[in-house]
């Protein structure tokens, strides 16, 4: 009878894992629908060379 008990426990564990995965996917979908919040400022893309106030340009990937 030990095998049926372990089978039942495995089934319960798998069902719990699937429910947790489903809840996580639902939270992600809700967060995606809500969009960025006020606490999260939008990031600005960095393009072009970096500029220094003294007028010097710095190369982000210097060649040796």
PDB file with SEQRES, HELIX, SHEET and CRYST1 records, atoms N, CA, C and O in Angstrom:
SEQRES   1 A   64  UNK UNK UNK UNK UNK UNK UNK UNK UNK UNK UNK UNK UNK          
SEQRES   2 A   64  UNK UNK UNK UNK UNK UNK UNK UNK UNK UNK UNK UNK UNK          
SEQRES   3 A   64  UNK UNK UNK UNK UNK UNK UNK UNK UNK UNK UNK UNK UNK          
SEQRES   4 A   64  UNK UNK UNK UNK UNK UNK UNK UNK UNK UNK UNK UNK UNK          
SEQRES   5 A   64  UNK UNK UNK UNK UNK UNK UNK UNK UNK UNK UNK UNK              
HELIX    1 AA1 UNK A    2  UNK A   34  1                                  33    
CRYST1    1.000    1.000    1.000  90.00  90.00  90.00 P 1           1          
ATOM      1  N   UNK A   1       0.808  -1.210   0.000  1.00  0.00           N  
ATOM      2  CA  UNK A   1       0.000   0.000   0.000  1.00  0.00           C  
ATOM      3  C   UNK A   1       0.847   1.268   0.000  1.00  0.00           C  
ATOM      4  O   UNK A   1       0.327   2.359  -0.234  1.00  0.00           O  
ATOM      5  N   UNK A   2       2.121   1.137   0.255  1.00  0.00           N  
ATOM      6  CA  UNK A   2       2.985   2.319   0.303  1.00  0.00           C  
ATOM      7  C   UNK A   2       3.061   3.003  -1.056  1.00  0.00           C  
ATOM      8  O   UNK A   2       3.227   4.221  -1.133  1.00  0.00           O  
ATOM      9  N   UNK A   3       2.939   2.227  -2.124  1.00  0.00           N  
ATOM     10  CA  UNK A   3       3.046   2.819  -3.449  1.00  0.00           C  
ATOM     11  C   UNK A   3       1.858   3.728  -3.759  1.00  0.00           C  
ATOM     12  O   UNK A   3       2.033   4.767  -4.397  1.00  0.00           O  
ATOM     13  N   UNK A   4       0.666   3.362  -3.325  1.00  0.00           N  
ATOM     14  CA  UNK A   4      -0.490   4.218  -3.609  1.00  0.00           C  
ATOM     15  C   UNK A   4      -0.403   5.530  -2.830  1.00  0.00           C  
ATOM     16  O   UNK A   4      -0.839   6.577  -3.309  1.00  0.00           O  
ATOM     17  N   UNK A   5       0.168   5.463  -1.619  1.00  0.00           N  
ATOM     18  CA  UNK A   5       0.331   6.695  -0.837  1.00  0.00           C  
ATOM     19  C   UNK A   5       1.345   7.625  -1.513  1.00  0.00           C  
ATOM     20  O   UNK A   5       1.122   8.832  -1.609  1.00  0.00           O  
ATOM     21  N   UNK A   6       2.458   7.055  -1.976  1.00  0.00           N  
ATOM     22  CA  UNK A   6       3.466   7.894  -2.631  1.00  0.00           C  
ATOM     23  C   UNK A   6       2.942   8.412  -3.965  1.00  0.00           C  
ATOM     24  O   UNK A   6       3.263   9.534  -4.357  1.00  0.00           O  
ATOM     25  N   UNK A   7       2.139   7.614  -4.671  1.00  0.00           N  
ATOM     26  CA  UNK A   7       1.546   8.064  -5.929  1.00  0.00           C  
ATOM     27  C   UNK A   7       0.618   9.237  -5.671  1.00  0.00           C  
ATOM     28  O   UNK A   7       0.631  10.222  -6.408  1.00  0.00           O  
ATOM     29  N   UNK A   8      -0.186   9.129  -4.624  1.00  0.00           N  
ATOM     30  CA  UNK A   8      -1.101  10.208  -4.267  1.00  0.00           C  
ATOM     31  C   UNK A   8      -0.326  11.481  -3.921  1.00  0.00           C  
ATOM     32  O   UNK A   8      -0.704  12.574  -4.342  1.00  0.00           O  
ATOM     33  N   UNK A   9       0.753  11.339  -3.155  1.00  0.00           N  
ATOM     34  CA  UNK A   9       1.568  12.486  -2.775  1.00  0.00           C  
ATOM     35  C   UNK A   9       2.217  13.125  -4.003  1.00  0.00           C  
ATOM     36  O   UNK A   9       2.275  14.350  -4.111  1.00  0.00           O  
ATOM     37  N   UNK A  10       2.698  12.303  -4.917  1.00  0.00           N  
ATOM     38  CA  UNK A  10       3.294  12.837  -6.147  1.00  0.00           C  
ATOM     39  C   UNK A  10       2.251  13.598  -6.951  1.00  0.00           C  
ATOM     40  O   UNK A  10       2.531  14.673  -7.481  1.00  0.00           O  
ATOM     41  N   UNK A  11       1.053  13.043  -7.040  1.00  0.00           N  
ATOM     42  CA  UNK A  11      -0.024  13.697  -7.790  1.00  0.00           C  
ATOM     43  C   UNK A  11      -0.388  15.040  -7.154  1.00  0.00           C  
ATOM     44  O   UNK A  11      -0.592  16.029  -7.858  1.00  0.00           O  
ATOM     45  N   UNK A  12      -0.470  15.070  -5.829  1.00  0.00           N  
ATOM     46  CA  UNK A  12      -0.783  16.312  -5.123  1.00  0.00           C  
ATOM     47  C   UNK A  12       0.318  17.353  -5.348  1.00  0.00           C  
ATOM     48  O   UNK A  12       0.036  18.532  -5.562  1.00  0.00           O  
ATOM     49  N   UNK A  13       1.551  16.909  -5.296  1.00  0.00           N  
ATOM     50  CA  UNK A  13       2.683  17.809  -5.502  1.00  0.00           C  
ATOM     51  C   UNK A  13       2.650  18.387  -6.917  1.00  0.00           C  
ATOM     52  O   UNK A  13       2.873  19.583  -7.108  1.00  0.00           O  
ATOM     53  N   UNK A  14       2.372  17.534  -7.910  1.00  0.00           N  
ATOM     54  CA  UNK A  14       2.304  17.989  -9.294  1.00  0.00           C  
ATOM     55  C   UNK A  14       1.150  18.965  -9.497  1.00  0.00           C  
ATOM     56  O   UNK A  14       1.305  19.960 -10.205  1.00  0.00           O  
ATOM     57  N   UNK A  15       0.005  18.699  -8.892  1.00  0.00           N  
ATOM     58  CA  UNK A  15      -1.147  19.589  -9.010  1.00  0.00           C  
ATOM     59  C   UNK A  15      -0.836  20.943  -8.378  1.00  0.00           C  
ATOM     60  O   UNK A  15      -1.217  21.981  -8.917  1.00  0.00           O  
ATOM     61  N   UNK A  16      -0.151  20.937  -7.246  1.00  0.00           N  
ATOM     62  CA  UNK A  16       0.236  22.180  -6.574  1.00  0.00           C  
ATOM     63  C   UNK A  16       1.202  22.971  -7.442  1.00  0.00           C  
ATOM     64  O   UNK A  16       1.091  24.193  -7.543  1.00  0.00           O  
ATOM     65  N   UNK A  17       2.147  22.282  -8.069  1.00  0.00           N  
ATOM     66  CA  UNK A  17       3.117  22.940  -8.955  1.00  0.00           C  
ATOM     67  C   UNK A  17       2.413  23.584 -10.150  1.00  0.00           C  
ATOM     68  O   UNK A  17       2.719  24.716 -10.523  1.00  0.00           O  
ATOM     69  N   UNK A  18       1.473  22.858 -10.743  1.00  0.00           N  
ATOM     70  CA  UNK A  18       0.738  23.397 -11.892  1.00  0.00           C  
ATOM     71  C   UNK A  18      -0.104  24.604 -11.500  1.00  0.00           C  
ATOM     72  O   UNK A  18      -0.184  25.572 -12.255  1.00  0.00           O  
ATOM     73  N   UNK A  19      -0.727  24.557 -10.337  1.00  0.00           N  
ATOM     74  CA  UNK A  19      -1.537  25.688  -9.868  1.00  0.00           C  
ATOM     75  C   UNK A  19      -0.666  26.911  -9.624  1.00  0.00           C  
ATOM     76  O   UNK A  19      -1.052  28.032  -9.954  1.00  0.00           O  
ATOM     77  N   UNK A  20       0.501  26.695  -9.050  1.00  0.00           N  
ATOM     78  CA  UNK A  20       1.440  27.792  -8.807  1.00  0.00           C  
ATOM     79  C   UNK A  20       1.892  28.403 -10.132  1.00  0.00           C  
ATOM     80  O   UNK A  20       1.999  29.624 -10.249  1.00  0.00           O  
ATOM     81  N   UNK A  21       2.158  27.556 -11.131  1.00  0.00           N  
ATOM     82  CA  UNK A  21       2.577  28.024 -12.448  1.00  0.00           C  
ATOM     83  C   UNK A  21       1.445  28.821 -13.103  1.00  0.00           C  
ATOM     84  O   UNK A  21       1.700  29.850 -13.728  1.00  0.00           O  
ATOM     85  N   UNK A  22       0.213  28.361 -12.967  1.00  0.00           N  
ATOM     86  CA  UNK A  22      -0.940  29.054 -13.527  1.00  0.00           C  
ATOM     87  C   UNK A  22      -1.120  30.429 -12.884  1.00  0.00           C  
ATOM     88  O   UNK A  22      -1.395  31.413 -13.570  1.00  0.00           O  
ATOM     89  N   UNK A  23      -0.961  30.486 -11.553  1.00  0.00           N  
ATOM     90  CA  UNK A  23      -1.104  31.753 -10.830  1.00  0.00           C  
ATOM     91  C   UNK A  23      -0.009  32.739 -11.252  1.00  0.00           C  
ATOM     92  O   UNK A  23      -0.266  33.934 -11.396  1.00  0.00           O  
ATOM     93  N   UNK A  24       1.191  32.239 -11.446  1.00  0.00           N  
ATOM     94  CA  UNK A  24       2.303  33.090 -11.858  1.00  0.00           C  
ATOM     95  C   UNK A  24       2.044  33.662 -13.249  1.00  0.00           C  
ATOM     96  O   UNK A  24       2.293  34.843 -13.489  1.00  0.00           O  
ATOM     97  N   UNK A  25       1.549  32.839 -14.157  1.00  0.00           N  
ATOM     98  CA  UNK A  25       1.240  33.306 -15.509  1.00  0.00           C  
ATOM     99  C   UNK A  25       0.139  34.360 -15.469  1.00  0.00           C  
ATOM    100  O   UNK A  25       0.177  35.328 -16.228  1.00  0.00           O  
ATOM    101  N   UNK A  26      -0.835  34.177 -14.590  1.00  0.00           N  
ATOM    102  CA  UNK A  26      -1.918  35.154 -14.454  1.00  0.00           C  
ATOM    103  C   UNK A  26      -1.388  36.485 -13.923  1.00  0.00           C  
ATOM    104  O   UNK A  26      -1.787  37.546 -14.404  1.00  0.00           O  
ATOM    105  N   UNK A  27      -0.486  36.437 -12.927  1.00  0.00           N  
ATOM    106  CA  UNK A  27       0.109  37.665 -12.396  1.00  0.00           C  
ATOM    107  C   UNK A  27       0.892  38.400 -13.480  1.00  0.00           C  
ATOM    108  O   UNK A  27       0.821  39.625 -13.577  1.00  0.00           O  
ATOM    109  N   UNK A  28       1.640  37.651 -14.298  1.00  0.00           N  
ATOM    110  CA  UNK A  28       2.402  38.273 -15.385  1.00  0.00           C  
ATOM    111  C   UNK A  28       1.464  38.958 -16.378  1.00  0.00           C  
ATOM    112  O   UNK A  28       1.729  40.074 -16.824  1.00  0.00           O  
ATOM    113  N   UNK A  29       0.366  38.281 -16.718  1.00  0.00           N  
ATOM    114  CA  UNK A  29      -0.586  38.854 -17.671  1.00  0.00           C  
ATOM    115  C   UNK A  29      -1.217  40.122 -17.109  1.00  0.00           C  
ATOM    116  O   UNK A  29      -1.396  41.095 -17.841  1.00  0.00           O  
ATOM    117  N   UNK A  30      -1.557  40.125 -15.822  1.00  0.00           N  
ATOM    118  CA  UNK A  30      -2.146  41.308 -15.195  1.00  0.00           C  
ATOM    119  C   UNK A  30      -1.149  42.461 -15.200  1.00  0.00           C  
ATOM    120  O   UNK A  30      -1.515  43.605 -15.468  1.00  0.00           O  
ATOM    121  N   UNK A  31       0.105  42.156 -14.903  1.00  0.00           N  
ATOM    122  CA  UNK A  31       1.140  43.192 -14.868  1.00  0.00           C  
ATOM    123  C   UNK A  31       1.366  43.764 -16.262  1.00  0.00           C  
ATOM    124  O   UNK A  31       1.578  44.966 -16.422  1.00  0.00           O  
ATOM    125  N   UNK A  32       1.317  42.891 -17.275  1.00  0.00           N  
ATOM    126  CA  UNK A  32       1.512  43.340 -18.646  1.00  0.00           C  
ATOM    127  C   UNK A  32       0.358  44.240 -19.084  1.00  0.00           C  
ATOM    128  O   UNK A  32       0.584  45.237 -19.771  1.00  0.00           O  
ATOM    129  N   UNK A  33      -0.873  43.906 -18.698  1.00  0.00           N  
ATOM    130  CA  UNK A  33      -2.039  44.712 -19.052  1.00  0.00           C  
ATOM    131  C   UNK A  33      -2.010  46.070 -18.354  1.00  0.00           C  
ATOM    132  O   UNK A  33      -2.435  47.074 -18.926  1.00  0.00           O  
ATOM    133  N   UNK A  34      -1.512  46.101 -17.121  1.00  0.00           N  
ATOM    134  CA  UNK A  34      -1.483  47.330 -16.340  1.00  0.00           C  
ATOM    135  C   UNK A  34      -0.472  48.329 -16.903  1.00  0.00           C  
ATOM    136  O   UNK A  34      -0.648  49.539 -16.757  1.00  0.00           O  
ATOM    137  N   UNK A  35       0.565  47.837 -17.534  1.00  0.00           N  
ATOM    138  CA  UNK A  35       1.597  48.724 -18.078  1.00  0.00           C  
ATOM    139  C   UNK A  35       2.520  49.212 -16.983  1.00  0.00           C  
ATOM    140  O   UNK A  35       2.416  48.770 -15.839  1.00  0.00           O  
ATOM    141  N   UNK A  36       3.433  50.128 -17.323  1.00  0.00           N  
ATOM    142  CA  UNK A  36       4.369  50.628 -16.311  1.00  0.00           C  
ATOM    143  C   UNK A  36       3.647  51.504 -15.285  1.00  0.00           C  
ATOM    144  O   UNK A  36       2.755  52.280 -15.626  1.00  0.00           O  
ATOM    145  N   UNK A  37       4.047  51.363 -14.047  1.00  0.00           N  
ATOM    146  CA  UNK A  37       3.431  52.160 -12.982  1.00  0.00           C  
ATOM    147  C   UNK A  37       4.174  53.488 -12.845  1.00  0.00           C  
ATOM    148  O   UNK A  37       5.210  53.700 -13.476  1.00  0.00           O  
ATOM    149  N   UNK A  38       3.640  54.367 -12.022  1.00  0.00           N  
ATOM    150  CA  UNK A  38       4.277  55.665 -11.787  1.00  0.00           C  
ATOM    151  C   UNK A  38       5.611  55.500 -11.064  1.00  0.00           C  
ATOM    152  O   UNK A  38       6.516  56.317 -11.233  1.00  0.00           O  
ATOM    153  N   UNK A  39       5.731  54.448 -10.262  1.00  0.00           N  
ATOM    154  CA  UNK A  39       6.964  54.217  -9.508  1.00  0.00           C  
ATOM    155  C   UNK A  39       8.099  53.786 -10.436  1.00  0.00           C  
ATOM    156  O   UNK A  39       9.274  53.981 -10.125  1.00  0.00           O  
ATOM    157  N   UNK A  40       7.738  53.198 -11.579  1.00  0.00           N  
ATOM    158  CA  UNK A  40       8.748  52.744 -12.527  1.00  0.00           C  
ATOM    159  C   UNK A  40       8.903  53.765 -13.641  1.00  0.00           C  
ATOM    160  O   UNK A  40       8.068  53.817 -14.543  1.00  0.00           O  
ATOM    161  N   UNK A  41       9.946  54.574 -13.600  1.00  0.00           N  
ATOM    162  CA  UNK A  41      10.130  55.544 -14.683  1.00  0.00           C  
ATOM    163  C   UNK A  41      10.499  54.819 -15.975  1.00  0.00           C  
ATOM    164  O   UNK A  41      11.168  53.786 -15.933  1.00  0.00           O  
ATOM    165  N   UNK A  42      10.077  55.339 -17.101  1.00  0.00           N  
ATOM    166  CA  UNK A  42      10.427  54.744 -18.373  1.00  0.00           C  
ATOM    167  C   UNK A  42      11.902  54.969 -18.644  1.00  0.00           C  
ATOM    168  O   UNK A  42      12.448  56.031 -18.343  1.00  0.00           O  
ATOM    169  N   UNK A  43      12.532  53.971 -19.210  1.00  0.00           N  
ATOM    170  CA  UNK A  43      13.959  54.087 -19.511  1.00  0.00           C  
ATOM    171  C   UNK A  43      14.118  54.707 -20.886  1.00  0.00           C  
ATOM    172  O   UNK A  43      13.379  54.381 -21.814  1.00  0.00           O  
ATOM    173  N   UNK A  44      15.078  55.596 -21.009  1.00  0.00           N  
ATOM    174  CA  UNK A  44      15.384  56.215 -22.281  1.00  0.00           C  
ATOM    175  C   UNK A  44      16.492  55.422 -22.957  1.00  0.00           C  
ATOM    176  O   UNK A  44      17.486  55.081 -22.315  1.00  0.00           O  
ATOM    177  N   UNK A  45      16.337  55.123 -24.243  1.00  0.00           N  
ATOM    178  CA  UNK A  45      17.399  54.378 -24.932  1.00  0.00           C  
ATOM    179  C   UNK A  45      18.633  55.255 -25.115  1.00  0.00           C  
ATOM    180  O   UNK A  45      18.531  56.446 -25.405  1.00  0.00           O  
ATOM    181  N   UNK A  46      19.780  54.650 -24.940  1.00  0.00           N  
ATOM    182  CA  UNK A  46      21.047  55.364 -25.134  1.00  0.00           C  
ATOM    183  C   UNK A  46      21.526  55.102 -26.554  1.00  0.00           C  
ATOM    184  O   UNK A  46      21.766  53.955 -26.931  1.00  0.00           O  
ATOM    185  N   UNK A  47      21.663  56.150 -27.331  1.00  0.00           N  
ATOM    186  CA  UNK A  47      22.151  56.000 -28.694  1.00  0.00           C  
ATOM    187  C   UNK A  47      23.281  56.992 -28.920  1.00  0.00           C  
ATOM    188  O   UNK A  47      23.313  58.063 -28.314  1.00  0.00           O  
ATOM    189  N   UNK A  48      24.173  56.639 -29.768  1.00  0.00           N  
ATOM    190  CA  UNK A  48      25.277  57.524 -30.102  1.00  0.00           C  
ATOM    191  C   UNK A  48      26.379  57.510 -29.068  1.00  0.00           C  
ATOM    192  O   UNK A  48      26.298  56.791 -28.073  1.00  0.00           O  
ATOM    193  N   UNK A  49      27.405  58.302 -29.301  1.00  0.00           N  
ATOM    194  CA  UNK A  49      28.537  58.345 -28.359  1.00  0.00           C  
ATOM    195  C   UNK A  49      28.155  59.083 -27.076  1.00  0.00           C  
ATOM    196  O   UNK A  49      27.241  59.907 -27.060  1.00  0.00           O  
ATOM    197  N   UNK A  50      28.861  58.773 -26.034  1.00  0.00           N  
ATOM    198  CA  UNK A  50      28.649  59.449 -24.753  1.00  0.00           C  
ATOM    199  C   UNK A  50      29.293  60.830 -24.812  1.00  0.00           C  
ATOM    200  O   UNK A  50      30.368  60.990 -25.390  1.00  0.00           O  
ATOM    201  N   UNK A  51      28.649  61.815 -24.223  1.00  0.00           N  
ATOM    202  CA  UNK A  51      29.140  63.183 -24.279  1.00  0.00           C  
ATOM    203  C   UNK A  51      29.551  63.663 -22.907  1.00  0.00           C  
ATOM    204  O   UNK A  51      28.843  63.435 -21.926  1.00  0.00           O  
ATOM    205  N   UNK A  52      30.660  64.308 -22.833  1.00  0.00           N  
ATOM    206  CA  UNK A  52      31.240  64.841 -21.605  1.00  0.00           C  
ATOM    207  C   UNK A  52      31.012  66.358 -21.589  1.00  0.00           C  
ATOM    208  O   UNK A  52      31.142  66.985 -22.640  1.00  0.00           O  
ATOM    209  N   UNK A  53      30.673  66.985 -20.436  1.00  0.00           N  
ATOM    210  CA  UNK A  53      30.444  68.434 -20.390  1.00  0.00           C  
ATOM    211  C   UNK A  53      31.618  69.268 -20.892  1.00  0.00           C  
ATOM    212  O   UNK A  53      31.408  70.390 -21.355  1.00  0.00           O  
ATOM    213  N   UNK A  54      32.851  68.756 -20.816  1.00  0.00           N  
ATOM    214  CA  UNK A  54      34.003  69.497 -21.312  1.00  0.00           C  
ATOM    215  C   UNK A  54      34.122  69.416 -22.835  1.00  0.00           C  
ATOM    216  O   UNK A  54      35.014  70.030 -23.420  1.00  0.00           O  
ATOM    217  N   UNK A  55      33.231  68.666 -23.474  1.00  0.00           N  
ATOM    218  CA  UNK A  55      33.256  68.568 -24.928  1.00  0.00           C  
ATOM    219  C   UNK A  55      34.047  67.387 -25.441  1.00  0.00           C  
ATOM    220  O   UNK A  55      34.284  67.284 -26.644  1.00  0.00           O  
ATOM    221  N   UNK A  56      34.456  66.504 -24.572  1.00  0.00           N  
ATOM    222  CA  UNK A  56      35.194  65.319 -24.996  1.00  0.00           C  
ATOM    223  C   UNK A  56      34.216  64.175 -25.217  1.00  0.00           C  
ATOM    224  O   UNK A  56      33.311  63.954 -24.413  1.00  0.00           O  
ATOM    225  N   UNK A  57      34.403  63.460 -26.298  1.00  0.00           N  
ATOM    226  CA  UNK A  57      33.579  62.281 -26.532  1.00  0.00           C  
ATOM    227  C   UNK A  57      34.317  61.078 -25.989  1.00  0.00           C  
ATOM    228  O   UNK A  57      35.537  60.978 -26.116  1.00  0.00           O  
ATOM    229  N   UNK A  58      33.584  60.172 -25.388  1.00  0.00           N  
ATOM    230  CA  UNK A  58      34.210  58.951 -24.914  1.00  0.00           C  
ATOM    231  C   UNK A  58      33.646  57.774 -25.691  1.00  0.00           C  
ATOM    232  O   UNK A  58      32.439  57.694 -25.919  1.00  0.00           O  
ATOM    233  N   UNK A  59      34.500  56.882 -26.088  1.00  0.00           N  
ATOM    234  CA  UNK A  59      34.098  55.699 -26.835  1.00  0.00           C  
ATOM    235  C   UNK A  59      33.729  54.621 -25.837  1.00  0.00           C  
ATOM    236  O   UNK A  59      34.568  54.228 -25.026  1.00  0.00           O  
ATOM    237  N   UNK A  60      32.473  54.120 -25.873  1.00  0.00           N  
ATOM    238  CA  UNK A  60      32.082  53.096 -24.903  1.00  0.00           C  
ATOM    239  C   UNK A  60      32.839  51.788 -25.083  1.00  0.00           C  
ATOM    240  O   UNK A  60      32.938  51.009 -24.134  1.00  0.00           O  
ATOM    241  N   UNK A  61      33.382  51.519 -26.281  1.00  0.00           N  
ATOM    242  CA  UNK A  61      34.124  50.290 -26.549  1.00  0.00           C  
ATOM    243  C   UNK A  61      35.472  50.631 -27.178  1.00  0.00           C  
ATOM    244  O   UNK A  61      35.636  50.511 -28.392  1.00  0.00           O  
ATOM    245  N   UNK A  62      36.440  51.057 -26.357  1.00  0.00           N  
ATOM    246  CA  UNK A  62      37.734  51.468 -26.924  1.00  0.00           C  
ATOM    247  C   UNK A  62      38.463  50.292 -27.540  1.00  0.00           C  
ATOM    248  O   UNK A  62      38.435  49.180 -27.013  1.00  0.00           O  
ATOM    249  N   UNK A  63      39.114  50.548 -28.656  1.00  0.00           N  
ATOM    250  CA  UNK A  63      39.907  49.510 -29.311  1.00  0.00           C  
ATOM    251  C   UNK A  63      41.335  49.610 -28.833  1.00  0.00           C  
ATOM    252  O   UNK A  63      41.864  50.709 -28.663  1.00  0.00           O  
ATOM    253  N   UNK A  64      41.969  48.457 -28.612  1.00  0.00           N  
ATOM    254  CA  UNK A  64      43.347  48.428 -28.110  1.00  0.00           C  
ATOM    255  C   UNK A  64      44.343  48.494 -29.224  1.00  0.00           C  
ATOM    256  O   UNK A  64      45.549  48.479 -28.976  1.00  0.00           O  
TER     257      UNK A  64                                                      
END                                                                             
